[in-house]
Amino acid sequence: MRILRYIGRRILFVIPQLFGIILVSFFLVKLIPGDPAVMMLGPTASAKSLMELRDRMGFTKPLLTQLMHYLHDVVRGDLGTSWQTTQPVTEDLFQRFPATLELISFGLLLAILIGFPLGVAAARLKRGPIRKFADYYGLLAGAMPDFWLALVLIYVFYTTLNWIPAPLGRIDMAVLPPEIITGSMVIDSLIAGDMDALWSSFGHLVLPVLTLGLINAGPILKMTQSTVERTLDSDFVRYADMCGLPRRVVLRQAVRAALPSIITIVSVLYGFLIGGAVLVEIVFSWGGAGQYAVQGVLNADLNPVLGFVVFSAVLSLIIYLLVDLLYFALDPRTRA
Amino acid sequence: MATATAGAAQAAPAPKARGGQRLRFFLAVLRARPAFAVGYAIVSMTVLIGIIAPWIVPYGPLVADPNVYLLPPYAAHILGTDGTGMDIFSRVLFAPRVDLTIAVLGTLLSACIGSSIGAIVGYYEGQRTWRTAIATFVMRSTDVLQAFPVFVFAIALVAVFGQSVRSIILAIAFVNAPIYLRLMRSQVLSIRRMRYVEAAYVAGASDISILVRHIVPNAMAPVLSQLSVNIGWSVLLTAGLSFVGAGVVAPTPEWGSMIAMGFQNVVTGQWWPSVFPGIALGLTVFGFALVGASIEVLADPGRRRILSGSLS
C-alpha cells in the first residue's frame, strides 16, 4: 500500500515536469531555423504549393494554437509524422528505441561487470597496483571520447584482425532478422533458435557494447569505490569487525549497504545514455532512437525531435520509478 | 594558481611571506602527489601549445597538398596526412585554440550564470513566501532542463543559434548552468546558517554585501573544482558536436571534426587521421580532470590539513 501511494505521488509530481519538458522542447524546436515545407517539396516548389503545405501542417497558425494541437495529440499518443521517413513518429520510435535499449542495456551490464568488482577491490586495498589501476582507469575512462574509442576498436577488431563483421547496423544484410519479441536482436534470435541470426547480431553488438561498457565502467567504479570505502569506515562495520566476524562476511555487508548509491549511478547513466549513446550509434550505423533525433535536428524535421524528447523523458521516468522500488527492496529504512 | 584563489577566499588578504609559504606548500603537494603535477603539466602544455601554435607548426593548419594525401606518419609529416593532404601534426597543435576557447568560455559563462542564480536562490529560499515561491519555480525549471537528453539538447541549441563558435559556447553554457546552480545553492544553504553570517546580519550588513563578501567566497571551493572537470567535459561535448556535424565547420582544425573526417579512413585501414587527434583530446580532458581532483583536495580545509600533516 505504502509503495502504491508513493508511486501515485511520484506520478503526480512528474506530470507538471513532463508538461514543462514538452513546453520547452516545443518552443526550442520551433526556434530552429529552416522551413520544413521547403525541405519537403524541394527548392523548385512554387510559392503557392509551399503556402498550401504550410497551411495544411498548421505552421500558419499562432504558436500557442500549434502548441495546444500538439499537446492534444500527445495525450492521445500521436506524435505527428516525420517527413524524412514519412511514417508516424510513434511508429518510428517504437522501431528504434528497442535498438537503443539493447545497446545501452548490454553496455551498462558490461560496465557493471567491469566497474563493480574493480571498485570493491580498490576500496578494500588502500594501496597497491589494483588501487592505482582503478584510480587511473576512472580518470581515463572519463577522458576518452566514446566515438573515438569506437573507431579504434573498429580499426583493431574489424580492419586489422577481421574478427567481427563490418560496423553497419545490427545484423548482416544477408541474414534474415528474427521475429521481434523483446526487441533485442540477440535475445530474439536466441528465442527463435536461429543460430545464423544469433551469430550475426552478436557480432554486430560486441563492439558498440564494448565501447559503452569500457567508458561507463569509469563512473560506476568511482562510485562503488567511494561508497564502499565510506561504509568500510562506518561504525557498523567496525562493530562487526570487533565481533570477530570473518572479513568476507563483513565485506559482503558493507557492499550491501553501498548498493543503493551504486544503483543510483547506474540509473543516472541509463537515463543519460538514452540520448548520450548517439555518437556510438552513429559510428556503428545502429539505427537507434538518438540517431533518429539527431537526424531530425539537422534536417529541420521537428516531430521526431519532440517525439524523442517526450519518449526519453517518459522512459527515464520509468527507470527512476523502478529504481525507487529497488530501494524499497534493498534498504529496510525506507520500509519503516 | 587555483589554490591561491581558493586559499585567499578563506583567509584575509595574504601578506607576501604567506604567499611564498603557500607556494612552497603547493609544490610540496605536487611532489607528494605526482599525478596532480602531471595534470598541471598537461593543462599548461595544452594552453601554451594553443598560444604558440602558429610559430611551431611545420605547415599551415588549412594547407591541403593533394600530392601527399592520406600518407602514414613519416619524416616530413610526423603524424601523417589526412584525406585532403593536410598535415595532421599541425592541425592537432592548432586545435586547442578552438577547443579550449570554446570549452573555457562556455564553462566560465555557465559557472557565472549558474552560481549567481544559485547563490541568490539559496540565500532567499525559505525566507518569505513570494521569494520562496520564486526559488521553487527556479529549482523546478532546472529539473526540467536537466531532464533533457544533454546531447540532443545541445545540438538543438546550436541549431537555434546558428552554426558558429559563439553558438557552441552558448549551448555549452546553457547545458552546464544547472550544475552550478545546484552546487552553489546547496553550499549557500548550509553556509547561510553559520555564526559569522548571523554576525554580519546583526552588524547591519545588507543582503547583497552578506552574500558577496561573506557567503560566496566560502562557497567557491567546490565550484572551482567542478569548473576544471567541466572544462574537460566541454571539450568532449564540443568534439562530439563537431563529430555529428553540428559543431565547428569542417576544415577548421578541431579535434572532434578531425576524428569525424578520418572516420571512413579508419574503416579502410588508415588509422592516423582519427587516432592522433583523439589522443590529444583524451590527454587534455585527462589533464583537466586531474587538476579538478587536486583543487578538490587543496580547497577542502580538512583534507588539506591531513595532507600538510603527512607532508611535514
Interface residues (C-beta under 8 A of the other chain):
Chain A: P16 Q17 G20 I21 V24 S25 L28 V29 L31 I32 P33 G34 D135 L139 L140 G142 A143 M144 P145 F147 W148 L149 L151 V152 I154 Y155 Y158 T159 T160 A166 P167 F272 I274 G275 G276 V278 L279 I282 V283 G290 A293 V294 V297 L298 V305 F308 V309 S312 A313 S316
Chain B: A35 R140 S141 D143 V144 L145 A147 F148 P149 V150 F151 V152 F153 I155 A156 L157 A159 V160 G162 G232 L236 A239 G240 F243 V244 G245 A246 G256 I259 G262 F263 V266 V267 T268 G269 W271 S274 V275 G278 L281 G282 L283 T284 V285 F286 A289 L290 A293
